[in-house]
Amino acid sequence: MLKVQEIRELIKLIDESSISDFTYESNGTKVTLKKENGDVVTVAKPSPAQTQIQEVQEQAPNPTVEKQPVVKEEVKQETKEETTNENTDFNYEIVSPMVGTFYAKPTPDDDPYVQVGDSVDTSSVVCIVEAMKLFNEIEAEVKGKIVEILVDDGELVEYGQPLFRVKKQ
């Protein structure tokens, strides 16, 4: 998801340009910027994220200069439907130990390391996180059953981001 500072920079660029409508979508997050009556209105819809509504009003540094338009930033949370009760039945999350690219399988032609319902042991490899051309095998570190996979193959992951949910045994 875009950071607030990145959204503010986009707002400024759109405000200074002749563009009246701009949409950016990535990894389930959609940001739409529209100019209405000279104001830039931003609506961002992230996948599971905190709901946040924030109004930012920029004042010109010199009181004799005309006041800048009000810029509104609105972030709404979309609800994700849970298909089964099993997805919420977990007591451990396997998290990414680094920033990198998540790979669910050793090669594009192979089967994934694990799937929902698979049992894992403390030393079971569950995925690879590639960082700086190094492919790091991530182990489960617990004995249990995979109940949910939280990221897609090839998706960028952050340090500490949950990758899998596990029901420990």
VEXDO-230646 format. One line per field, with one value per residue: residue in one letter; z, y, x of N, C-alpha, C in turn. Coordinates in pm, 1 decimal, decimal comma, always signed. Atoms other than C-alpha are relative to their C-alpha. Example, Ala and Ser with C-alpha at 12.3 -4.5 7.8 and 13.67 -1.06 7.14 Angstrom:
2
residu	A / S .
n.pz	+0,0 / -6,0 .
n.py	-119,0 / -119,0 .
n.px	+89,0 / -82,0 .
ca.pz	+780,0 / +714,0 .
ca.py	-450,0 / -106,0 .
ca.px	+1230,0 / +1367,0 .
c.pz	+0,0 / +73,0 .
c.py	+120,0 / +109,0 .
c.px	+90,0 / -77,0 .
! end
This chain:
169
residu	M / L / K / V / Q / E / I / R / E / L / I / K / L / I / D / E / S / S / I / S / D / F / T / Y / E / S / N / G / T / K / V / T / L / K / K / E / N / G / D / V / V / T / V / A / K / P / S / P / A / Q / T / Q / I / Q / E / V / Q / E / Q / A / P / N / P / T / V / E / K / Q / P / V / V / K / E / E / V / K / Q / E / T / K / E / E / T / T / N / E / N / T / D / F / N / Y / E / I / V / S / P / M / V / G / T / F / Y / A / K / P / T / P / D / D / D / P / Y / V / Q / V / G / D / S / V / D / T / S / S / V / V / C / I / V / E / A / M / K / L / F / N / E / I / E / A / E / V / K / G / K / I / V / E / I / L / V / D / D / G / E / L / V / E / Y / G / Q / P / L / F / R / V / K / K / Q .
n.pz	+0,0 / +3,4 / -126,3 / -0,5 / +66,2 / +143,8 / +42,8 / -0,2 / +118,0 / +114,7 / -4,5 / +42,2 / +143,8 / +71,2 / -19,7 / +83,8 / +140,0 / +60,6 / -13,4 / -86,7 / -58,7 / -2,8 / -79,5 / -14,7 / -65,7 / -18,3 / -108,0 / -69,1 / -47,0 / +109,3 / -37,1 / +105,2 / -22,9 / +91,5 / -24,5 / +0,7 / -31,8 / -35,1 / -112,9 / +30,3 / -96,5 / +9,3 / -63,1 / +8,9 / -52,8 / -16,2 / -54,1 / -144,5 / -53,0 / -96,5 / +55,6 / -38,4 / +73,2 / -41,9 / +83,9 / -2,8 / +62,5 / +16,9 / -7,0 / +64,8 / -103,9 / -5,2 / -12,8 / +111,9 / +112,4 / -3,3 / -73,1 / +83,1 / -11,7 / -102,4 / +54,7 / -86,9 / +18,3 / -63,6 / +17,9 / -46,2 / -5,2 / +63,1 / -80,3 / +70,8 / -44,1 / -41,2 / +59,0 / -96,2 / -136,8 / -13,4 / +20,6 / -122,9 / -102,8 / +1,0 / -120,4 / +32,0 / +134,0 / +50,9 / +54,3 / +82,7 / -77,4 / +77,0 / +113,9 / +120,6 / +84,6 / -48,8 / +98,2 / -63,3 / +52,3 / +27,7 / +138,5 / +55,7 / +45,3 / -112,5 / -86,7 / -115,9 / -117,8 / -85,2 / +36,3 / -113,7 / -43,2 / -15,1 / -130,4 / +4,4 / -116,7 / -31,6 / +103,2 / +133,5 / +79,7 / +41,3 / +113,3 / +20,1 / +11,6 / +73,9 / -32,2 / +59,0 / +79,7 / -86,7 / -23,6 / -138,7 / -33,3 / -126,7 / -65,2 / -78,3 / -138,2 / -90,9 / +52,2 / +8,0 / +126,6 / +69,5 / +12,9 / +93,5 / +65,7 / +1,2 / +111,2 / +129,1 / +57,2 / +71,1 / -68,0 / -87,7 / -141,6 / -92,5 / -120,9 / -101,5 / +60,6 / -9,4 / +126,6 / -18,1 / -130,4 / -34,6 / -121,2 / -62,8 / -61,3 .
n.py	-117,4 / -125,2 / -70,9 / -129,1 / -98,4 / +25,4 / -48,2 / -147,1 / -41,5 / +18,9 / -106,6 / -123,8 / +9,8 / -7,3 / -136,2 / -91,5 / +39,4 / -18,3 / +127,2 / -15,7 / +128,7 / +88,2 / +120,5 / +87,9 / +122,4 / +93,5 / +98,4 / -12,5 / -135,4 / -88,1 / -140,8 / -81,4 / -144,5 / -74,5 / -143,4 / -48,9 / -142,4 / -47,8 / +75,1 / +138,0 / +90,0 / +129,9 / +112,7 / +119,2 / +118,3 / +106,0 / +128,1 / -17,8 / -108,6 / -78,9 / -104,5 / -125,9 / -115,7 / -109,1 / -118,8 / -77,2 / -129,4 / -66,4 / -145,2 / -67,8 / -56,4 / -144,5 / -22,1 / -76,5 / +91,3 / +69,4 / +126,7 / +120,7 / +77,1 / +103,6 / +131,9 / +101,5 / +136,4 / +92,0 / +139,6 / +84,3 / +141,7 / +91,3 / +121,2 / +123,0 / +105,0 / +123,2 / +109,8 / +108,3 / -28,8 / +53,3 / -108,1 / -76,6 / +93,5 / +11,3 / -54,9 / -36,7 / -54,4 / +2,1 / -133,8 / -17,1 / -49,4 / -103,5 / -59,8 / +71,5 / +54,1 / +128,4 / +106,3 / +113,7 / +124,6 / -8,9 / -46,8 / -25,5 / +123,6 / +90,5 / -21,2 / -84,6 / +68,5 / +37,2 / -47,6 / +0,3 / +136,0 / +78,0 / +1,9 / -41,7 / +26,5 / -116,6 / -21,6 / +2,7 / -122,1 / -39,3 / -92,7 / -67,4 / -146,0 / -42,3 / -135,1 / -31,5 / +116,0 / +116,0 / +69,6 / +43,9 / +93,1 / -33,6 / +121,4 / -19,4 / -24,2 / +60,6 / +119,1 / -29,5 / +12,7 / -127,4 / -28,1 / -110,8 / -59,3 / -141,0 / -74,8 / +67,8 / +29,1 / -113,7 / -125,3 / -60,2 / +8,2 / -84,8 / +63,3 / +21,4 / +19,2 / +138,7 / +73,5 / +117,0 / +21,0 / +141,5 / +52,6 / +81,5 / +127,1 .
n.px	+83,7 / -74,2 / -14,4 / +69,3 / -86,3 / +8,4 / +131,2 / -7,8 / -77,6 / +88,4 / +100,7 / -65,2 / -26,4 / +127,0 / +50,4 / -77,3 / +11,4 / +131,2 / +71,2 / +117,1 / +34,5 / -116,6 / +22,4 / -115,9 / +40,5 / -110,4 / +14,5 / +128,3 / +18,9 / +37,5 / +0,7 / +59,7 / -11,6 / +85,5 / +10,9 / +136,9 / +4,3 / -133,5 / -53,4 / -35,6 / +60,3 / -65,0 / +67,2 / -84,6 / +67,1 / -98,8 / +39,5 / +2,8 / -81,6 / +73,8 / +83,8 / -62,0 / +49,6 / -86,2 / +9,2 / -123,0 / +20,3 / -128,5 / +7,6 / -112,0 / -84,7 / +19,1 / +142,9 / +53,7 / +14,7 / +128,8 / +2,1 / -5,1 / +124,1 / +5,9 / -28,0 / +59,7 / -47,6 / +91,9 / -38,4 / +109,9 / -33,8 / +93,7 / +14,7 / -35,5 / +89,3 / -64,8 / +76,0 / +16,4 / -40,1 / -135,6 / -95,8 / -20,4 / -43,6 / -145,4 / -61,4 / -138,6 / -23,0 / -137,1 / -21,1 / -119,0 / -113,4 / -69,9 / +68,7 / -38,6 / +105,5 / +50,3 / +20,2 / +66,2 / -55,5 / -143,6 / -14,5 / +133,2 / +64,4 / +23,0 / +115,9 / -31,6 / -55,0 / +113,4 / +133,2 / +91,6 / +30,8 / -122,6 / -66,0 / -140,4 / -83,1 / -82,4 / -102,4 / +61,0 / -12,0 / +134,8 / -9,6 / -127,9 / +4,0 / -118,9 / -45,9 / -130,3 / -41,4 / -20,7 / +125,4 / -1,4 / +107,0 / +65,0 / +49,8 / +121,7 / -41,0 / +96,5 / +66,4 / +142,2 / +71,1 / +19,5 / +143,2 / +20,2 / -117,0 / +38,1 / -60,2 / -1,8 / -131,4 / -59,4 / +36,4 / -100,4 / +36,3 / -75,1 / -51,8 / +102,7 / +132,5 / +46,5 / +4,6 / +85,6 / +61,1 / -17,8 / +60,1 / -104,4 / +41,5 .
ca.pz	+0,0 / -65,1 / +229,3 / +330,2 / +210,7 / -132,7 / -155,1 / -63,2 / -338,4 / -589,1 / -477,3 / -525,7 / -873,6 / -982,1 / -837,6 / -1037,2 / -1359,3 / -1602,0 / -1518,3 / -1375,8 / -1294,2 / -1188,9 / -1067,4 / -936,7 / -845,7 / -701,4 / -491,1 / -408,7 / -321,7 / -538,5 / -513,7 / -713,4 / -741,1 / -891,6 / -928,7 / -839,3 / -845,9 / -822,9 / -520,7 / -534,8 / -362,7 / -288,1 / -220,0 / -140,6 / -90,3 / +56,9 / +122,3 / +499,0 / +646,5 / +913,6 / +837,7 / +835,7 / +740,1 / +742,5 / +618,6 / +528,7 / +465,4 / +321,5 / +410,6 / +204,3 / +402,5 / +318,5 / +441,2 / +137,0 / -100,1 / -192,2 / +24,8 / -127,2 / -198,5 / +69,1 / +4,4 / +142,9 / +192,5 / +266,3 / +321,4 / +347,6 / +447,0 / +223,0 / +406,5 / +307,6 / +320,4 / +512,8 / +333,6 / +616,9 / +990,0 / +940,3 / +823,4 / +1163,8 / +1355,3 / +1395,5 / +1679,4 / +1499,2 / +1204,0 / +1000,0 / +919,6 / +668,2 / +824,4 / +556,6 / +277,5 / -53,9 / -308,6 / -189,9 / -387,0 / -298,2 / -504,5 / -569,0 / -948,2 / -1166,1 / -1286,8 / -942,0 / -697,1 / -404,4 / -89,4 / +112,6 / +54,8 / +286,8 / +488,6 / +470,9 / +790,0 / +863,3 / +1103,4 / +1264,2 / +981,4 / +690,9 / +416,7 / +347,2 / +92,0 / -42,1 / +10,7 / -245,7 / -136,9 / -335,8 / -564,2 / -264,3 / -229,1 / +141,4 / +240,0 / +514,0 / +760,1 / +952,7 / +1294,7 / +1445,8 / +1409,6 / +1285,6 / +994,6 / +737,0 / +761,5 / +544,1 / +292,0 / +314,9 / +12,1 / -356,5 / -545,5 / -669,3 / -429,2 / -250,7 / +126,0 / +412,9 / +722,2 / +979,6 / +732,8 / +804,5 / +525,9 / +663,8 / +945,4 / +1126,6 / +1376,4 / +1610,1 / +1731,8 .
ca.py	+0,0 / +352,7 / +550,8 / +875,2 / +1079,0 / +911,9 / +988,1 / +1351,9 / +1375,7 / +1231,0 / +1483,7 / +1769,2 / +1646,5 / +1601,5 / +1942,1 / +2112,3 / +1926,4 / +1943,0 / +1583,8 / +1567,6 / +1194,2 / +949,2 / +586,7 / +361,5 / -3,9 / -250,0 / -567,2 / -514,0 / -146,9 / +113,8 / +488,8 / +729,5 / +1102,2 / +1338,1 / +1714,2 / +1865,1 / +2243,6 / +2295,7 / +2064,8 / +1726,7 / +1451,9 / +1123,1 / +792,5 / +490,7 / +142,6 / -97,2 / -465,0 / -534,4 / -212,2 / +33,1 / +266,0 / +617,5 / +947,8 / +1248,7 / +1602,1 / +1801,9 / +2171,8 / +2340,3 / +2708,8 / +2942,0 / +3065,8 / +3429,9 / +3552,2 / +3780,6 / +3483,8 / +3311,8 / +3012,8 / +2669,7 / +2433,3 / +2188,7 / +1839,9 / +1548,6 / +1203,8 / +921,6 / +561,8 / +307,3 / -54,3 / -313,6 / -609,8 / -947,3 / -1225,7 / -1530,7 / -1847,5 / -2089,9 / -2086,7 / -2272,0 / -1952,0 / -1790,3 / -2102,0 / -2037,9 / -1965,2 / -1889,9 / -1677,5 / -1742,1 / -1397,0 / -1275,0 / -1231,8 / -975,8 / -750,5 / -934,0 / -1127,2 / -1419,9 / -1743,8 / -2031,0 / -2288,3 / -2372,1 / -2320,0 / -2195,3 / -2552,4 / -2717,5 / -2758,8 / -2513,8 / -2600,2 / -2601,6 / -2559,9 / -2496,1 / -2813,3 / -2936,5 / -3040,2 / -2883,1 / -2960,2 / -2716,8 / -2765,7 / -2775,9 / -2523,0 / -2327,1 / -2071,2 / -1870,0 / -1498,3 / -1354,6 / -1051,4 / -902,8 / -1208,9 / -1443,0 / -1705,9 / -1762,1 / -2071,9 / -1991,7 / -2271,4 / -2317,1 / -2312,5 / -2480,7 / -2813,6 / -2774,3 / -2738,0 / -2454,3 / -2290,9 / -1982,6 / -1847,2 / -1467,4 / -1366,7 / -1452,1 / -1601,8 / -1325,8 / -1064,0 / -821,0 / -872,0 / -653,4 / -744,0 / -896,9 / -933,6 / -1246,4 / -1505,2 / -1808,5 / -1884,9 / -2212,7 / -2411,9 / -2542,6 / -2902,3 .
ca.px	+0,0 / +116,0 / +245,3 / +74,1 / +373,1 / +357,9 / -14,2 / +53,6 / +317,1 / +69,3 / -192,8 / +51,8 / +151,0 / -210,9 / -304,9 / -28,2 / -113,2 / -404,5 / -505,1 / -857,5 / -878,4 / -600,9 / -628,3 / -348,3 / -404,8 / -151,8 / -180,5 / -548,4 / -503,0 / -671,5 / -606,6 / -822,4 / -746,5 / -1004,8 / -1012,1 / -1347,2 / -1390,6 / -1014,9 / -976,0 / -805,1 / -1006,2 / -829,2 / -1002,1 / -783,9 / -925,9 / -668,0 / -695,5 / -698,4 / -568,4 / -664,9 / -952,3 / -827,0 / -986,1 / -762,3 / -810,0 / -503,0 / -526,3 / -218,9 / -177,3 / +37,1 / +340,7 / +265,7 / -77,9 / -110,0 / -83,4 / -411,1 / -497,2 / -416,4 / -709,9 / -821,1 / -686,6 / -886,4 / -739,2 / -978,9 / -876,6 / -1158,5 / -1126,7 / -1287,3 / -1428,0 / -1292,2 / -1546,9 / -1436,0 / -1536,1 / -1476,7 / -1436,6 / -1106,8 / -932,5 / -979,9 / -874,8 / -501,9 / -264,3 / +63,7 / +171,9 / +483,7 / +622,8 / +877,2 / +1221,8 / +1317,8 / +1200,4 / +1191,9 / +988,4 / +775,0 / +792,1 / +557,7 / +751,0 / +1117,6 / +1083,9 / +797,5 / +728,7 / +726,0 / +438,5 / +413,9 / +608,0 / +283,4 / -88,6 / -381,3 / -438,7 / -77,7 / +99,0 / +436,7 / +718,5 / +962,4 / +1213,6 / +964,8 / +1042,7 / +722,2 / +845,9 / +1137,6 / +1193,5 / +1434,4 / +1632,9 / +1920,5 / +1944,5 / +1969,9 / +1696,5 / +1628,3 / +1430,3 / +1179,6 / +1103,1 / +778,5 / +951,6 / +643,9 / +466,4 / +111,6 / -127,9 / -136,7 / -482,1 / -425,6 / -173,4 / -171,3 / +40,9 / +49,7 / +342,6 / +574,8 / +436,7 / +669,0 / +673,7 / +790,5 / +990,8 / +754,8 / +464,0 / +255,8 / +290,7 / +105,4 / -136,3 / -78,6 / -280,5 / -9,9 / -26,4 .
c.pz	+0,0 / +138,5 / -13,1 / -73,2 / -152,0 / -56,4 / -6,0 / -121,6 / -127,0 / -7,3 / -51,8 / -151,6 / -81,8 / +8,3 / -92,9 / -149,2 / -52,9 / +6,5 / +94,3 / +71,0 / -10,7 / +89,0 / -2,2 / +77,0 / +6,3 / +119,7 / +79,8 / +55,9 / -119,7 / +53,6 / -118,7 / +39,6 / -104,7 / +39,7 / -12,3 / +46,7 / +47,6 / +117,9 / -46,2 / +110,7 / -22,3 / +70,1 / -21,3 / +63,1 / +11,4 / +33,3 / +150,1 / +50,8 / +97,3 / -71,1 / +52,2 / -85,2 / +52,3 / -95,7 / +18,0 / -69,9 / -4,3 / -1,1 / -71,0 / +108,5 / +15,6 / +5,8 / -116,1 / -123,6 / +15,9 / +65,1 / -97,6 / +16,7 / +109,9 / -68,5 / +98,6 / -34,6 / +75,2 / -31,4 / +60,4 / -3,2 / -69,8 / +86,0 / -86,6 / +56,1 / +36,5 / -47,9 / +98,3 / +137,2 / +23,1 / -11,8 / +127,1 / +112,9 / -9,7 / +130,2 / -21,4 / -141,7 / -34,3 / -69,7 / -81,7 / +84,1 / -69,3 / -106,2 / -124,3 / -80,0 / +48,5 / -115,9 / +72,0 / -44,4 / -37,9 / -142,0 / -56,0 / -42,4 / +112,8 / +72,2 / +116,0 / +115,4 / +88,3 / -57,3 / +125,2 / +30,8 / +19,1 / +143,1 / -17,9 / +131,6 / +22,1 / -107,5 / -142,5 / -69,9 / -51,7 / -119,8 / -14,6 / -0,7 / -64,3 / +33,3 / -56,9 / -70,4 / +84,0 / +31,2 / +137,9 / +27,5 / +137,3 / +56,7 / +88,7 / +145,4 / +103,6 / -66,5 / -0,1 / -139,3 / -58,7 / -16,4 / -96,1 / -56,0 / -28,8 / -115,7 / -126,7 / -47,8 / -79,3 / +63,6 / +85,6 / +143,7 / +82,0 / +116,5 / +101,5 / -54,2 / +13,0 / -138,4 / +5,7 / +139,0 / +25,4 / +127,2 / +60,7 / +61,8 / +132,7 .
c.py	+123,6 / +61,8 / +136,1 / +105,1 / -16,1 / +48,7 / +152,3 / +51,8 / -15,9 / +110,8 / +130,4 / -0,4 / +13,1 / +141,7 / +98,8 / -32,2 / +29,0 / -128,6 / +19,9 / -130,4 / -93,5 / -118,9 / -85,2 / -122,4 / -96,0 / -89,4 / +18,4 / +137,8 / +89,5 / +143,3 / +78,2 / +146,5 / +69,6 / +146,2 / +37,8 / +144,4 / +52,3 / -71,5 / -140,6 / -85,9 / -138,1 / -105,5 / -120,8 / -115,2 / -111,8 / -133,1 / +12,7 / +103,9 / +77,2 / +104,8 / +132,7 / +110,6 / +119,4 / +116,1 / +79,1 / +131,6 / +70,5 / +150,7 / +59,0 / +65,3 / +151,5 / +28,2 / +79,0 / -85,6 / -75,3 / -136,8 / -118,2 / -78,4 / -105,4 / -134,5 / -101,7 / -135,1 / -90,6 / -141,9 / -84,1 / -145,3 / -80,2 / -125,0 / -121,3 / -111,5 / -124,0 / -115,7 / -113,5 / +46,4 / -42,6 / +111,4 / +79,2 / -88,1 / -21,1 / +57,1 / +32,4 / +54,1 / -11,0 / +134,1 / +5,7 / +56,3 / +114,7 / +58,0 / -75,5 / -44,7 / -140,2 / -97,7 / -122,3 / -133,5 / +18,0 / +48,6 / +22,2 / -126,4 / -96,2 / +31,4 / +90,7 / -83,9 / -51,3 / +57,9 / -2,3 / -144,5 / -86,6 / +8,0 / +38,8 / -34,5 / +123,0 / +30,3 / -2,5 / +134,4 / +32,8 / +94,0 / +48,2 / +150,0 / +41,4 / +144,9 / +17,3 / -121,6 / -122,8 / -61,2 / -65,2 / -91,3 / +35,3 / -127,9 / +34,0 / +37,6 / -51,3 / -126,0 / +30,7 / -18,7 / +139,9 / +22,4 / +116,1 / +46,5 / +144,4 / +81,6 / -85,0 / -20,5 / +121,2 / +134,3 / +50,4 / -6,7 / +88,4 / -82,9 / -12,2 / -21,3 / -146,8 / -63,3 / -116,0 / +3,7 / -150,4 / -32,0 / -93,7 / -126,0 / -16,3 .
c.px	+88,1 / +6,0 / -66,9 / +82,5 / -4,5 / -134,1 / +0,1 / +76,8 / -83,0 / -105,0 / +59,6 / +23,3 / -128,4 / -55,8 / +70,3 / -12,7 / -140,4 / -82,9 / -118,4 / -37,4 / +120,3 / -33,1 / +125,9 / -46,5 / +117,8 / -28,2 / -128,8 / -27,8 / -28,4 / -6,8 / -54,1 / +10,5 / -86,2 / +1,9 / -146,5 / +1,1 / +135,3 / +62,3 / +34,7 / -59,2 / +60,6 / -83,3 / +88,2 / -74,4 / +101,2 / -64,5 / +23,2 / +99,9 / -85,0 / -83,2 / +52,4 / -59,5 / +77,0 / -19,5 / +128,2 / -28,3 / +134,5 / -22,7 / +121,4 / +84,6 / -20,0 / -149,8 / -59,6 / -20,1 / -132,1 / +13,8 / -3,7 / -130,6 / +9,8 / +19,7 / -54,9 / +57,6 / -94,8 / +43,0 / -110,8 / +44,0 / -109,7 / -8,5 / +28,4 / -88,2 / +80,4 / -85,8 / -21,2 / +44,4 / +144,3 / +104,3 / +27,5 / +51,5 / +151,0 / +54,4 / +148,0 / +5,9 / +147,7 / +18,2 / +128,3 / +114,2 / +73,8 / -92,1 / +45,8 / -120,5 / -34,3 / -17,6 / -54,4 / +58,6 / +146,2 / +31,4 / -140,6 / -75,8 / -34,8 / -130,6 / +40,7 / +55,9 / -113,7 / -128,9 / -86,0 / -37,6 / +122,2 / +53,0 / +146,2 / +68,0 / +87,6 / +103,3 / -55,4 / +17,3 / -140,1 / +0,9 / +143,7 / -27,4 / +131,7 / +30,2 / +140,2 / +61,6 / +36,3 / -135,4 / +6,6 / -119,5 / -54,0 / -60,9 / -119,4 / +30,2 / -98,7 / -55,3 / -149,0 / -54,7 / -20,5 / -151,0 / -27,3 / +134,2 / -37,7 / +56,9 / -0,2 / +143,4 / +49,4 / -28,6 / +115,8 / -49,5 / +92,6 / +52,7 / -114,1 / -140,4 / -40,6 / -12,1 / -99,4 / -61,1 / -0,4 / -76,9 / +103,5 / -58,5 / +66,3 .
! end
